[in-house]
């Protein structure tokens, strides 16, 4: 359990790092839910979920007990968006980061907070190092993202991060 001094409140963009460009895919989907006209946002989000989690879901190894399909991830993202739009970022949902400030979890909460332009999120720094591989631009290339979607990903990252 983290001690109180490990908890912080900060602007959500302070947690963005190029190691996690996947946040731009989630941000794009949340912006679409906010009333955007990007007709491809959900399709790209679904593709990303399939690439990241699809093989584990097919084997029944998903880390989330109730998220067993891409549709479950889409439904959960929609529920998160509705909750954060109505109530903001709840402090008890602190985003865990490692000693270097890399995300250990909470990517959807962070992307949603940025999409909703929330002024602050809570963060907790934990002693363990990030375990996951980076989801940077090379990951998207290796997984076959189209050239058109890569350009949009770059644009979305720029819009989201700065």
Buried (B, 14 or more C-beta within 10 A) or exposed (E): EEEEEBEBEEEBBEBBBEBBBBBBBBBBBBBBBEEEEBEEBBEBBBBBBBBBBBEEBEEEEBEEEEBBBBEBBBEBBBEBBEBBBEEBBEEEBBBBBBEEBBBBBBBBBBBBBBBBEBEBBBBBBBEEEBEEEBBBBEBBEEEEBEEEBEEBBBEBBEEBBE
